[in-house]
C-alpha cells in the first residue's frame, strides 16, 4: 500500500487543483468528507505548527474511497 499512497500523491501534484473542497475551515472540510465517505475523518488544525489547512479531497486506496487532507506550509 505505500506505493499506492506515493502514486496518489504524485498524481495530485500533476494538477493545479489539490483539493476538491478548498478552505482553511476544518468545520467545512470534515462534513464535506463525511458526506462522501462512510466514516468521519478527524481534521486536525496544524496552523500553529506551520501547516495551515488548504482543504480536502477524495482519493482511492485498495479500491475504496479515502479522505486526503491537504495542508500547506507556512513558507508557501
N, C-alpha and C positions, 0 to 999 in steps of 0.2 A: 503494500500500500504506500510506502514512502515515495515510490516512483510516480504513483498517481497524484500525490499531493504536489510534487515538484512539477509535473507536467501541467497540472491545473494552474499553478501559479505562473508558469511560463506563458500559458495561453492568455491569462488575464493581463499580462504585461504587453501583449501584442495589440491591445485595443486602447482607445482613449477613454473608454467607459469602464472604470474599475469596479463600479458599484451599480446595482440595479436600483437601489434607493440611496440617494446621496444626501446625507445630513450628518451633522455632528451630534444630533439629539438621540441618545440611547433609547429614549422613550418612544421614538418613532421607528428606529431600526428593529427593536425587539418585536413589537406587534406585527410589523410588516413580515419579518421572517416567520413568526409563529403562524401567520395566516397561510403561509406556503408550505409549512412543514408539519409533521405530526408530533412536534415537541417544541418547547420554548427554550431557545438557546440563551445562555447568560451573555449579556453585553456589558463589558467592564469599561469604566471610564479610566483611560490611561493618560489623560491630558497632562496631569502633573508630572508624569514620568517622561513627558516629551513626545508622546504618541497620541495625538488627537484623533478621535473617531472621524472617519471620512464617510462611512456608510456600510452597506452590506449587500451581499448578492447571494443567489443560489448557485451552488456548484454540485458536482456529482462525484462520489467516491463509491466504489464497489456497486455501481449501477443503482445508487439511491441518492436522492437529493440531500444535501447537507448545507449548513449555513457557513458562509465565508464572511468574516468581519474584515473590514478594510480600515487600517489605521495609517495615518501619515506620520511624518517625523518632523519635529519642531524646526529643523533646518530647511524644510521644503518651502 
